[in-house]
Amino acid sequence: MSTRVASAGSALLGVYRHPPQIMVEGRGGALVDEGGRRYLDFTSGIGVNALGYDVPEIRSAVEEALERGLVHTSNLFRTRPAEALAELLVELSFPGRVFFCNSGAEAGEAAFKFARRWARTWGGEEKHEVVALRGSFHGRLFGTLAATDRPAYRAPFEPLMPGVRFVDPDEPGALDAAVDPDRTAAVIAEPVQGESGVRVLPAGFLDRARQLCSARDAALIFDEVQCGLGRTGDLFAHQASGVTPDLLLLAKPLAGGLPMGAVIVSEAVAEAVRPGDHATTFGGGPLVASVARAVVRRLSDPSFLDGVRARGSLVGSVLKDWPDALSRVREVRGRGLMWGVEIEEDTGAVVDAARERGLLVVSAGPRVVRLLPPLSLEAESLERGLGILREVLE
Ligand SMILES: *Cc1c(COP(=O)(O)O)cnc(C)c1O
């Protein structure tokens, strides 16, 4: 029986099924509950706490920002932290401009607006459609939910944003057939799909998407909210494929746990966007931007990324035997420190049993146990966590 309860005894709206523990502290790679029990955390707040808990760089960035008394100014005014962060992100990715917002879904919504704005500079009213992929997840707002391939998330809230077509990335020719020069404004893809069970899209698929978008004047959007910023061992997941998008979405780990999203927009798309086309009250405030700059500097450090790759292959080499060795494991997939263990049954009992043994993991779809440890977690803790999960699966 699952011990998860829908916010029992809590004034929180019941949209989550919580385990009963109340978490009170974070230390390194571990969360600590009210009873003083430590849990090795392979969820990292769903890929957010890439540097773990209680991070000195984050603490000093917060303190420095607070010393100036500047948490928020709104976007009525320019501030140095936002401009410096935008410059850093562009330097690390591709020539363009950056729009800051407050979450992954907001980044997706903004990207759809920018892509339409740009597509309409040569297309007509018709050129507004989005092509998304089977297995995708882009957020829970009306535009991003429309581009998310999860019937259970969508059905109760329809109608969503119209004009989204889904293609199966494994079906040859499906993308070619869906990208229409007169109708398609954007193609959106996660280079490594996260929520649907950790699926690495083949480089050839991303390359074909790039060719089609360039030939048919559609914007290529890569959603790296989960797989970006070091998670796969490259700073950006798409770098392994050599394909550059027109818009790149970032969020989860960007500001070290403070809410922040970003859209990096190519120069060509940026030229189509005018003052007033989009806005946000909070996006890119000086406190979050200062923290994000410290986080991105650390995540983009080549020796840090080397470490992620090395520990990622360690995890991969442990996991690769599981489908043969453990009868409940069907398949393992992943790259860097983003892995999915597909099992033969619902993941609920496995997630609960792992927690009882001191390991936190999160499911990705009904059958996949997802591992998103902090990118800074040392090899020994990774091996310990994998050991616990293996025991549970045995
Ligand atoms: C989590 C996620 C989002 C949504 O981010 P929120 O901050 O929860 O709105 C979008 N895209 C991907 C790939 C994600 O993993």
The ligand as a Gaussian input file, in Angstrom:
#p B3LYP/6-31G(d) Opt

LIG

0 1
 C        9.591000      20.739000     -15.463000
 C        9.555000      20.980000     -16.926000
 C        8.832000      22.060000     -17.467000
 C        7.942000      22.933000     -16.625000
 O        8.647000      23.664000     -15.692000
 P        7.842000      24.369000     -14.471000
 O        8.911000      25.200000     -13.831000
 O        7.326000      23.274000     -13.613000
 O        6.774000      25.180000     -15.076000
 C        8.904000      22.267000     -18.820000
 N        9.654000      21.486000     -19.621000
 C       10.362000      20.448000     -19.132000
 C       11.182000      19.624000     -20.068000
 C       10.331000      20.154000     -17.777000
 O       10.991000      19.097000     -17.298000

